[in-house]
């Protein structure tokens, strides 16, 4: 009960050296691969899910946008596996760090925006000023649209960070309450433990949904600029 509430969000170290890089590189090692012509059920299910997700994200894109399909699929797999690994006891979730999420959001957003300015600069500039805008409002709308464009990567990173962090904190609080009540009232402990199990199931769903939402928003930004 005396454990720091935010201890699980502190970047771990090994012999005084940061271990976040090793943890970030660990999830891809858990993805099974096959060298055989006929795959087993696990590989087949994995490939089916990848194709389904890729089809949903790439349907709205043109040929130039579909060149990003490998990057977007890799992104959603990385975020999903990282979020799920963070639900294990005594583990660390890199996606609870705003710096990590910004490091993913800013380059992808910047790449999509730069591609938009290079391929169709007229359409890209047209977003800053809606058609039919009164002349006195033009400077204000240009400023507002510029701010809304620049804030997109921050919104991506903050959304992912807030959802994952909130779920981890809630699980920590309910788990601490379960331990505290176990020596006081057994029926109440069973009720709280049931809530904890349901919350864990919800967090598994949130981990997958947030990975999909993050990647889908990047895909939408790409669609607007291709």
Helices and strands as residue ranges (DSSP letters): G 7-9, E 13-14, E 17-18, H 20-26, G 27-30, H 41-58, H 63-66, H 69-85, G 94-96, H 98-119, H 121-126, G 135-137, H 138-150, H 152-181, H 186-224
